Structure formats: C-alpha cells, structure tokens
C-alpha cells in the first residue's frame, strides 16, 4: 500500500471522527449557555444542574442519531482493517 493511500485513510478517520463529535459538542455548548443564562437570571447557584442536563441531552442525541453519525466512521474503520494485510508490504 502506498503512503498516499495510508494518509488518505487516516485523514478520513480524523474527518469522520470530527463529524461524529461536532453535533454533541455544539449542542452541549448551547445547552450550557442557556442553563448558565437561566441560572444568572434566577440566581440559582446549583453547580450540578448544567452537567446533568448536558449529560442527558448528549445521551439523547447519541441514542437518537448515533447510528447516523457513526456510520461513516464505521465504514472507514472497516475499510482500514479489511486492508490491514496490505499495510505490511
């Protein structure tokens, strides 16, 4: 296997990993901002409230859309591992 093919495969893995991670990160940032704004308005000083809500929202997102988000990452990983015998040459 040529070096260009290996670099291309690794690039695909990194790209699909970013695609998998971006929606939960963006959603958790938005939720944290809204919860922080709500806490500032109501002067609630509970520290575990934003963490609990973010965990629940990210869990729901991954349950609802985890298959769709992880499908490209799975196929790229499957392609790399199915061609693993070519890397040693």
Secondary structure as UniProt FT lines:
FT   HELIX           3..42
FT   HELIX           48..82
FT   HELIX           84..87
//
